[in-house]
Amino acid sequence: MSEDARTLQYETNAEYYANQLGISAKRLNQVLQEKLNLTAKQVIQQRQITEAKHKLIRSEITTKELAFDLGFESISSFSRFFKKNVGISPTAFKAQQKS
């Protein structure tokens, strides 16, 4: 994977994407709100959840590795984020998908 692809996969700051597009973060949020009725942060978080689910189902990655891969500073912050958005912990999600 190229460095650019890795950066895009793991970047969690809306300002980064706005800069890549040559627009302000405010304008990025305006466009996303207009087109998707979501903020840039919400789009990024949706992507993180999708990526987390995919990796939990398709790989043997640990929750700790996944948390850091997705840009979280701790496993506990990732687990709280995942549970808030999915309704169950990453470990429970993985076990549920295996059964």
N, C-alpha and C positions, 0 to 999 in steps of 0.2 A: 504494500500500500504506500502510495506516495505521501510525503509530508503534508501536502495540501489536503489530501483526502483524510488523513488522520486528524488534522486541525479542524476540518469541517465536521467530522464525526463527533469530536469531543468538545468543541467550543460551545460554551453555555451563555455567552454574553451577547445580548442583542446588539450592542454597540459594534462588536466585531462584524456581524453580518451587514449592518448598515454601512460600515466603512467599505466592506467588500463590494457593495452595490453603489458606492459613491453618493449615498444619501445620509441624512441625519437619522439618528435613532427615533426621533419624534416622527419624521416622515415615514419611516418603516412601519412604525406602529399605526399611523394613520391609514396607510395602504392596507395593512393586514386587517385592521378593524373594519375597513370598508368592504374588503373582498371576502374575508373569512369570519368576521365578527369575533376575532381573537387578537390578543396582543402578541408581540414578538416573544415575550416570556412564555406565554401559553403555548405557542407553536413549538418552542424549544423544549418545553416540558413534555408535550405530547410525543415529540420525537424521542426524548429520553426514555419515556415509558415504553414506547414501541420497541426501541432497541433493547431495553432491559428484558422485556418479555421474550423477544426473539432469542437473545443470548441465553436466557434461563432455560428455554425449551430446547434449543439446538446445540448447546455446548456444555462442557463440563466445568465451565468457569465458576469460581467461587463467588459468593455474594460480595466478599471483600474486594476481589479483583474487579468485579463488575462495577462496584461503587466508584473505585478510583478511575476505571476506564471511562466512566460517564461524567467525570469531573467533580465528583463529590469529595469532600475533604475527610469524611469519616463514614464508616459502615452504618453507624446509627442514623446519620442524617439521610443517607440513601434509603435505609429501611423505613424511616418515618415517611419520606417522600413517596416511596412506592406504595406503602400501605394506605396513605391518604388518597392516592389516585386510583388504586386498584381494589382496595378493600381488604386485602390480605397481605401478609408479609412476603418478601421475595422467596424465602424458603418454603412457605406454605404453597405459593404459586407453583414453584418448581415441582413439589411433591404432587400437587393436584394434577399437573399436566402429565406426569409420569404414570399416573394410575388410570 
